Each structure stands twice: as C-alpha cells, then as structure tokens.
Amino acid sequence: MPKQKLARISITVPEQTLSALDQKFVEQHYESRSQAIVDMINKHLIADHIEHNAVMVGTLTLLYDVSLKPLRTQLIDLQQQFLSQVISSLHIQLDDEKILQVMLMQGVSDQLQHISQQFIALKGVIKGHLEMMDAVMPPIPQNDEK
C-alpha cells in the first residue's frame, strides 16, 4: 500500500489548550503532537459519520456469564437474525464463569447501534461496547453468489 501523502498546516491555539494537548500527548504515548491532533480529528470525523448514519464497520465486545444456558442460544439466534450485519464472531472462555466475545459488524451506524443494544441488553451480559470506524469491508465472495 502506498504511503499517504501528508500536508502541513499551522494553527494558533491558546497556551492552555496547548498545555492540555501536551498532557494528552504524554499520557496516551503519542509519538508527536501531530499524531495526537490527527487522532482527535479522526474521532470527530467518525462521530460525524455516526451522526449522518453512514455505512461503517464496528466491533461489538461482550463479556457474559457462561452459566446462563439460555444466553448462548439467544446470542446465536440474534447473530442469525442479523446475519448480513454480523460478519464474524470470536469468543474465548476467560475463566469458569466468563466468556469474552467479539463480533465484527458492518452496516449503517443506527443499525449497528440498535443491533448492539439488543445483544448488550440480554440477561447475563455483564458488559458490552460497540466501537465503530469509518471504513467499509470489501464484499465477501460467498455473499455475492446468492
């Protein structure tokens, strides 16, 4: 993949803003101020994509209680119900009681949020978090044949 072309800009900010940026730069281990600023801009742009209901990719991370047998069936049923949005799923048993599951999803942002909320609201789900990005996966060949 070719390296992205970079453009230089210059901005003027209050000293207090610069101090806050430098603190974030140190705390989050950015390599440079530029990297920190680009990350903040990208987060803002992603929020804008979400607000405008754009097609996005996302990961839904769930932590749930393995002892609730109906929960496993409900999770599978929901994944099948949203088969065109839930692209892939991985789960790992963390201990005798907890499973961590990560689902790769794609669709319009409202749809991904709605679907994720259905998973997170299931009884036995301890924690759930949807992270979306402004990217789109290429078509999956087996889905094009239908």
N, C-alpha and C positions, 0 to 999 in steps of 0.2 A: 504494500500500500504506500503510495507516495506521501511524503511528509507534507503536512498542512502548511500553506503559506501564511506567514504571520504579518500583522500590520502593527505599527507602533502608534500609540495615542498618548496624549499628555493631558492630565486632569489636575485641577486645583481643588483641594479639599481643606476644610478646617483642620487645624492641628489636632484637635480632639478626635476627629474621625480617623486621621492617620494613626494616632496612638492606638485607637481601638482596632484598626486593621492590623497593625504590627503585633498586637497582643494575640489576635486570632491566628496570624501567620505563625507565631511561635507555638501556641497551644495545639494547633492542628498539623504541625510539622510540614507546612508548605515549603517548597524549595525557594519560592520567591513571592514578592508582593503580587507580581503579575499572575502567578498561578492562583493565588487566593482570590484575586479580583475576577479572573475568568471563571472560577468555580462559583462565586456568588452570582455572576451574571447568568451562568448556565442554570442555576437553581431558579432564578427569577424567570427565565425563558421557559423552563419546564412547567412552572406554576401557571404561566400564561397558556401553554398548550393544554394543561388540565382544565383551566377555566373555559377554553374555547372548544372543549370536548373533542380534541384531536385523537387520531389513532396513535396508540403508544404501546410500548412493551412494559411489562411490570413483573415484579416478583412478589408473591404473597408468601410470607413466612408465618407459619403457625407452630405454636407449642401446645401440645394437648396431652390429656390424661389417657394413657393406653388402657386402663382398666374399664373404661366405659365402652363396652362392645357395640352398642348401637351407634356410637360416634363414628367408628370406622366405616360402617355401612352408609351413614349419612354423608361422610366425606366423599366416598366413591360415587354415590348417587349424584351429588352436586357436581363432581368433576364430569360425569357423563352428561348431565343436563347442560353443562356449558363446554361441551367438547370442542367447539370451534374457538373458544377463548383460552381454555386451559391447554397449553401446548405440551407441557411436560411436568412431571412431578417426581420429587425425590424425597424420601423420608428415611430417617435414621433414629433408632432407639437410643436415647441418651442414657437411660437407667431403667430400673424395673417399672417406673411409673410414667415416664415422659417420652414422647416422640416429637422430634422436630421435623416438620415437613415444609418444603419449599416448592412452590408452583411457579412455573414460567407461564405468563399470560400475555395475550395481545388483544387489543380492541380499543374502542373509543373510551376515553377516560371515565365518563359517567358510568359506563357499563362495567368497567373493571372495578370501580369503587363499589358499585351495587353488588356485584358478584362476591367481592372480597368480604363485604359486610355480612353476607349470608354465611360464609364459612366461619368468620370470626364469632358470629352470634350463636353458633352451635354449643349446646351444653357439653362441657368437658374441654372446650378450647380455653387454655389458660391465657395465652397472648396471641395476638395476630397483628401483622403490619404489612401494608402494601407500599411498595416503592415503585414509582413509575419513572420512565425515561422517555425522552423524545426521540425514539428510534422505532423502526419497523423491521420485523424479521422478513427475510425473503420467503416466498411461498414454499410450502412443504410439498414436495413432488407427489406423495401419496394422496394428498388432499386435492390436487389438481385433476386427478384421474376420475373423480366422481362426477 
